[in-house]
């Protein structure tokens, strides 16, 4: 990471009036480059984090803009429960390519019993928001369909992974069922993982960040992403052991927190959990593909660990989903 005492982020804050010339002269502001996909800066004033500035980088993100994230922050102005889960938005540029947020005094959430329940509850509040069509369905839900051809645009290891899954009946049937049962109409974060969940070390308050893949979609994608993230983290942390007991306990905490807010009917709850388990398997495939950003060898290693879990979850989605629906609210 690099530091810049004067740079684009500071000029932008001055232009929109969030940062004053007096601040620049007296507070020694600094802009720390914390870019991951889009360009991002954390701006401190007097050594205190104050703002988080994001600028779209469509070249790095293969054409993806900040339009979806801007849509979510505008939704938050009409939904208090959603606004409470987001950093305060200071500014959205007219072309939706620059967003300025408050810099949170928070850390990436540690998956404790209470933290996981708060996480599940937060996501349930997100899904309470009805959303007109926006964003796109995660492409991996359709990844095994013929329309994607031979995956020539992917890395060799990524293409091999999808070819293997396409040739496996359990995977083909599971992906097809997930696509057929996909339900749209609710606000969906689209990219839930530990890194996108922040928690105050004092109050335990939870914030959800990085809404770049948000859409009007199926809540089961978000729930499945939470489940997949817990499983992938446990499996890759200790590939020699059996992580299932630990993962199952975390799953129960997450869905118990979700259920406490959502309060669905029993049939709807069982169906949501079954869809979520099936989509967690597909989300694991996305996790494997993301390892490929490092190298094909790393992707192959991740596939060796996580691909069997993908097939297990697809094979037993109904049974696991019903067990989760029963145990997760105990």
C-alpha positions in Angstrom: 0.0 0.0 0.0 1.1 3.5 -0.7 0.6 6.9 1.0 -0.1 10.1 -0.8 -0.3 13.4 1.2 -1.9 15.0 -1.8 -3.6 13.2 -4.6 -6.7 12.5 -6.5 -8.8 11.4 -3.4 -7.9 14.6 -1.5 -8.7 16.8 -4.5 -12.1 15.1 -4.9 -13.0 15.6 -1.3 -12.1 19.3 -1.6 -14.1 19.6 -4.8 -17.3 18.3 -3.2 -16.8 20.2 0.0 -16.3 17.3 2.4 -12.7 18.3 3.0 -12.0 22.1 3.6 -8.8 24.0 2.8 -8.5 24.6 6.5 -8.5 20.8 7.0 -5.7 20.5 4.5 -3.6 23.2 6.1 -4.2 22.1 9.7 -5.0 18.4 9.7 -2.3 16.9 7.5 -4.7 14.6 5.6 -3.3 11.5 4.0 -4.8 9.2 1.4 -3.9 5.6 1.7 -4.3 3.4 -1.3 -6.3 0.3 -0.3 -7.5 -0.7 -3.8 -8.6 -4.3 -4.5 -10.8 -4.2 -7.6 -11.9 -0.6 -8.0 -9.6 2.2 -6.9 -10.1 3.0 -3.3 -8.5 5.3 -0.7 -8.8 5.6 3.0 -8.4 9.2 4.0 -7.2 10.2 7.5 -7.3 13.6 9.1 -5.1 14.2 12.0 -4.2 10.5 11.9 -7.9 9.6 12.4 -9.6 7.6 9.5 -12.5 9.8 8.2 -13.5 8.9 4.7 -13.3 6.0 2.2 -13.3 7.1 -1.4 -14.0 4.6 -4.2 -13.5 5.3 -7.9 -14.6 2.9 -10.6 -11.8 1.1 -12.4 -13.6 -0.6 -15.3 -10.4 -1.8 -16.8 -9.4 -3.8 -13.7 -13.0 -5.0 -13.2 -13.6 -6.0 -16.8 -16.3 -3.3 -17.3 -18.0 -3.4 -13.9 -18.9 0.0 -12.6 -20.1 1.3 -9.2 -23.7 1.7 -10.4 -25.1 -1.2 -8.3 -23.4 0.1 -5.2 -24.7 3.6 -5.8 -28.2 2.1 -6.2 -28.0 0.4 -2.8 -26.9 3.6 -1.0 -29.8 5.4 -2.6 -32.2 2.6 -1.4 -30.8 3.1 2.1 -32.2 6.6 2.2 -35.7 5.0 2.2 -35.0 2.0 4.5 -33.7 2.7 8.0 -32.9 -0.9 8.8 -30.7 -1.1 5.6 -29.1 2.3 6.3 -28.0 1.1 9.8 -26.0 -1.7 8.1 -24.1 0.6 5.8 -21.3 3.2 6.3 -22.7 6.7 6.0 -22.6 7.8 2.4 -21.2 11.3 2.0 -21.4 11.7 -1.8 -22.2 9.9 -5.0 -20.9 11.6 -8.2 -23.5 12.3 -10.9 -22.1 9.6 -13.2 -22.1 7.1 -10.2 -18.4 6.5 -10.7 -17.1 7.9 -7.4 -18.6 7.2 -4.0 -17.4 8.7 -0.7 -18.2 6.9 2.5 -17.4 7.4 6.2 -14.4 5.4 7.3 -15.6 2.9 10.0 -14.0 2.3 13.3 -14.4 -1.5 12.8 -12.5 -4.7 12.0 -13.4 -7.7 9.8 -15.8 -9.7 11.8 -14.5 -12.6 13.8 -16.9 -15.6 13.5 -18.0 -15.9 17.2 -21.3 -17.3 18.3 -22.8 -13.8 18.8 -21.1 -12.3 15.8 -22.5 -15.0 13.5 -26.0 -14.5 14.8 -25.6 -10.7 14.3 -24.4 -11.4 10.7 -27.4 -13.6 9.9 -29.7 -11.0 11.3 -28.1 -8.2 9.3 -28.5 -10.1 6.1 -32.2 -10.8 6.8 -32.7 -7.1 7.2 -31.2 -6.6 3.7 -33.5 -9.2 2.2 -36.5 -7.4 3.7 -36.0 -4.7 1.0 -38.0 -5.3 -2.1 -35.9 -4.3 -5.2 -37.0 -3.5 -8.7 -34.8 -5.2 -11.3 -31.2 -4.0 -11.2 -27.8 -5.7 -11.4 -27.2 -9.2 -12.8 -27.7 -12.8 -11.7 -24.3 -14.4 -10.7 -23.1 -15.9 -13.9 -21.9 -19.1 -12.2 -25.5 -20.2 -11.7 -25.6 -20.7 -15.4 -22.0 -21.7 -15.8 -22.6 -25.3 -16.9 -25.0 -24.4 -19.7 -24.0 -24.8 -23.3 -24.2 -21.1 -24.0 -20.8 -20.6 -22.4 -19.1 -22.8 -24.9 -15.7 -24.3 -24.1 -14.7 -21.6 -21.6 -11.8 -20.5 -23.8 -11.7 -17.0 -22.1 -10.9 -18.6 -18.7 -7.5 -19.8 -17.5 -6.8 -23.4 -18.4 -7.3 -24.5 -14.8 -10.7 -22.7 -14.6 -11.8 -24.2 -17.8 -10.8 -27.7 -16.7 -12.8 -27.2 -13.5 -16.0 -26.2 -15.3 -15.6 -29.0 -17.9 -15.3 -31.5 -15.1 -18.4 -30.2 -13.4 -20.3 -30.1 -16.7 -19.4 -33.8 -17.3 -20.7 -34.8 -13.8 -24.5 -35.5 -13.6 -24.7 -34.4 -9.9 -23.3 -31.0 -10.8 -25.3 -30.6 -14.0 -28.5 -31.4 -12.2 -27.7 -29.3 -9.2 -26.8 -26.2 -11.2 -29.9 -26.7 -13.4 -32.1 -27.0 -10.3 -30.6 -23.9 -8.8 -31.3 -21.9 -12.0 -34.8 -23.2 -12.2 -35.6 -22.3 -8.6 -33.9 -18.9 -8.6 -36.2 -16.2 -7.2 -35.7 -12.5 -7.9 -37.2 -9.4 -6.3 -35.2 -8.9 -3.1 -32.1 -6.8 -2.4 -29.2 -9.2 -2.5 -25.6 -8.2 -1.5 -24.1 -10.6 -4.0 -20.6 -11.0 -2.5 -20.9 -11.9 1.1 -17.7 -13.1 2.7 -15.8 -12.4 6.0 -13.9 -9.5 4.3 -17.1 -7.7 3.5 -18.5 -7.9 7.1 -17.2 -5.4 9.6 -17.9 -5.3 13.3 -17.3 -2.8 16.0 -15.0 -4.1 18.7 -17.0 -2.3 21.3 -20.7 -2.5 20.5 -20.7 -5.6 18.3 -22.5 -3.6 15.6 -22.3 -5.1 12.1 -21.8 -3.3 8.8 -22.0 -4.9 5.3 -19.6 -3.3 2.8 -18.6 -3.6 -0.9 -22.0 -3.8 -2.7 -20.5 -3.8 -6.2 -22.3 -7.1 -7.1 -25.6 -6.2 -5.5 -28.8 -7.1 -7.5 -32.4 -7.8 -7.3 -32.1 -11.5 -6.7 -32.7 -14.5 -4.6 -31.9 -14.3 -0.9 -30.7 -17.8 -1.1 -27.6 -16.6 -2.9 -26.5 -14.5 0.0 -27.3 -17.2 2.6 -25.5 -19.7 0.4 -22.5 -17.4 0.2 -22.3 -17.1 4.0 -22.4 -20.9 4.2 -19.8 -21.4 1.5 -17.5 -18.9 3.0 -17.5 -20.6 6.4 -16.9 -24.0 4.8 -14.1 -22.8 2.4 -12.4 -21.0 5.3 -12.4 -24.1 7.5 -11.4 -26.5 4.8 -8.5 -24.4 3.5 -7.3 -23.6 7.0 -6.9 -27.3 8.0 -7.1 -29.5 5.0 -6.0 -32.6 7.1 -9.0 -32.6 9.5 -12.7 -32.9 9.1 -14.2 -29.4 9.5 -17.8 -30.4 9.3 -18.7 -30.1 13.0 -17.2 -26.6 13.3 -18.8 -25.5 10.0 -22.2 -26.9 11.0 -22.1 -25.0 14.3 -21.3 -21.8 12.4 -24.1 -22.4 9.9 -26.6 -22.9 12.7 -25.6 -19.6 14.3 -25.9 -17.7 11.0 -29.3 -19.1 10.1 -30.6 -18.7 13.6 -29.8 -15.0 13.5 -31.4 -14.8 10.0 -34.6 -16.6 11.1 -35.0 -14.4 14.2 -35.5 -11.4 11.9 -37.1 -13.0 8.8 -39.7 -15.2 10.6 -40.7 -17.1 7.5 -43.4 -19.8 7.4 -42.0 -23.3 7.9 -42.4 -24.4 4.2 -40.8 -21.2 3.0 -38.0 -21.6 5.5 -37.2 -25.2 4.5 -37.3 -24.2 0.8 -35.0 -21.3 1.4 -32.5 -23.5 3.3 -32.5 -26.1 0.6 -31.9 -23.5 -2.1 -29.2 -21.9 0.0 -27.3 -25.2 0.4 -27.5 -25.8 -3.3 -26.3 -22.3 -4.1 -23.5 -22.6 -1.4 -22.1 -25.4 -3.6 -22.1 -23.0 -6.6 -20.6 -20.3 -4.5 -17.8 -22.7 -3.6 -17.0 -23.0 -7.3 -16.7 -19.2 -7.5 -14.3 -19.4 -4.5 -12.2 -21.9 -6.4 -12.2 -19.7 -9.5 -11.0 -16.8 -7.4 -8.0 -18.7 -6.3 -7.0 -18.7 -9.9 -6.2 -15.0 -9.7 -2.9 -16.2 -8.2 -2.1 -19.0 -10.6 -3.5 -22.1 -12.2 -1.5 -24.2 -9.7 -3.2 -22.5 -6.8 -6.6 -22.9 -8.5 -5.9 -26.7 -8.9 -5.0 -27.0 -5.3 -8.2 -25.2 -4.2 -10.2 -27.4 -6.5 -8.7 -30.6 -4.9 -9.9 -29.3 -1.5 -13.3 -27.8 -2.3 -14.6 -29.6 -5.4 -15.6 -32.7 -3.4 -17.5 -30.5 -1.0 -19.3 -28.9 -4.0 -20.5 -32.3 -5.1 -21.5 -33.3 -1.6 -23.6 -30.3 -1.1 -25.3 -30.6 -4.5 -26.0 -34.3 -3.9 -27.5 -33.8 -0.5 -28.9 -30.3 -0.7 -32.4 -31.3 0.3 -31.4 -33.4 3.3 -28.9 -30.8 4.5 -31.3 -27.9 3.9 -34.0 -29.6 5.9 -31.7 -30.4 8.8 -30.4 -26.9 8.8 -33.9 -25.5 8.8 -34.8 -27.7 11.8 -31.6 -27.1 13.8 -30.8 -23.5 12.9 -33.7 -22.1 14.9 -33.2 -24.2 18.0 
